[in-house]
Amino acid sequence: MAALCRDCLTVAARDTAPGRCLSCGSPRLVRHAELLDLCIAHLDCDSFYASVEKRDDPSLADKPVIVGGGHRGVVSAACYIARTFGVRSAMPMFKARKACPQAVVIKPDMAKYATAGHQIRAIMKDYTPLVEPLSLDEAFLDLTGTERLHGQAPAATAAAIVNRIVAEVGVTASIGLSYNKSLAKVASDLDKPKGFAVIGRAEAVDFLAAQPVSIIWGAGKALQRRLAKEGITTVAQLQAIEENELLARYGAMGQRMAQFVRGEDPRRISANRPTKSISSETTFHNDIADGEALKKILWRQADRVARRIKSAELAGTTVVLKLRRADFRILTRSRRLPDPTQLADTIYHEAAELLAQRATWVRVSIGAVDPESYARVRSVGLGEFDRVCNNMRAFAAMPGRTCVLGVNFIVTQENSAQVLHFLEMAREIGVDHVKVSGVVTSTEPEENRRYMAAFYDEVKAQIREAETTLANEHFSVIDKVHFPDSMRENYVREYTWCPMTRCLTIIAADQNVYTCQDKAYTTDGLLGSIRERSFADLWSSTELRERLQNLDPSRECRHHCVSHGKNLALIDFFEADQEHMDFV
């Protein structure tokens, strides 16, 4: 069995001294039969924010430390001492203070943490260019080929990285080492803090078999409950089920579970993921209703964002304003800029115009039940699905909330087996309603019918079960899944213009504008893109108005249309005789 000393980095092909390193006498040895063959690492700093604060104030070393906002905020980080009292990340601060009243509470200093995070990132890149950041203090590393470069085994390189982080940044970190990303991440949690854990190929399946299903990355509480209803609580039980059956039961998540429980993960480490956003937030101790006071604070936030953008050598194209009201509702508004900017003045003035706007409802479009399928559908990173779910959960939990939270779930063959699972998850999150809609794959009725026929009955059965077991006064399921055969009479359009398109175009997730939802993501429905010009400019443009005016449903819309009934009513109204119109 190979051994690695984490202090002097001596590697022994055979561990001849089970107690201490023969070179330096350190007891910090890592032993594993595959230690010298594994190259995929997951590095995670230990309670990062709290560790940085303890680094800067040594008097806090033996005290429970909580990094978080005021009484209204949440816990950003808790040191391991505070965790023994039950404090955890994302816990409301008033609960954390109650659980650990003796804790030292420190307001987050994101600039300081970002500086430390950049130092850590630079250290990792000194050893390998294949670094996939997950956050300021967490990343995957591919150490394949580094042995020739650094003259030491990948395991020793991983230990060297941690040692440099401790010496140069002053915080500790834990390492998980394995042969793929999923298992490396699992390993990094096995020996915290200051840990180094290894999961090899020979032991992976047996190790996973003994674990609860909660160890599966992406398996939330809703899925865990569904599995429990089916008598599945351990990974061993999932290992006994064929991959095809898991795929049939749980869709894409089933395939992911099948891979994970067998110790498989085909994903590669992706370096240099682009920065999607830069932000600055603050929490007030007291409600502020004075507009001028809010503008002063808004200017400071805009200035911070501008400095961060310049420091990152980037430019922004969209300004987003998030505001929490006195009733704890969160309002979000955004505006796309005509040109990219780094200027605080531009950011401020755009945000100031958004400040007074109000919201009465929010609808989220998902169409996925796990990080991988969401990333594939939306072309975003794996962490975005959890971010969306957490944001919805926080929004739903706001005291005094009156803003309606709805979700639009588009059913496809890929997610058709997961409708009930998603509805369970949505109810758990606190969503008010979910509209389940069938995807429109083609403007050709027969093609769309064939596509939907493969999963129609299964989806309808799940919706009926949800209406029976899940729906109540606080949660409703809106069934908009229609079988195309039942709507064939609506495929033929006798009218030659479409009233609904004159007032209801669609801005899709790809930032393109389409004539209507039935033509979304099709070339014949494309009107333009808000990436290139504002929607106001696009809507008022001559070319868009001409396109909508010339749209002839009798020729172009030979498919089921959700606006068909509305169009018939509107056309009847517009074509009524004058006597009738006078009466109306």
Secondary structure by P-SEA (a helix, b strand, c coil): cbbbcccccccccccccccccccccccccccccccccccbbbbbccaaaaaaaaaaccccccbbbbbccccccccccccaaaaaacccccccaaaaaaaccccccccccaaaaaaaaaaaaaaaaacccccccccccccccccccccccccccaaaaaaaaaaaaaacccccbbbbbcccaaaaaaaaaccccbbbbbbccccaaaaaaaccccccccccaaaaaaaaaaccccaaaaaaccaaaaaaacaaaaaaaaaaaaccccccccccccccccbbbbbbccccccaaaaaaaaaaaaaaaaaaaaaacccccbbbbbbbccccbbbbbbbbbccccccaaaaaaaaaaaccccccbbbbbbccccaaaaaaaaccccaaaaaaaaaaaaaaacccccbbbbbbbbbcccccccaaaaaaaaaaacccbbbbbbbbccccaaaaaaaacccaaaaaaaaaaaacccccccbbbbbcccccccccccccccccccccccccccccccccccccccccccccccccccccccaaaaaacaaaaaaaaaccccccccccccaaaaaaaaaaaaaccaaaaaac
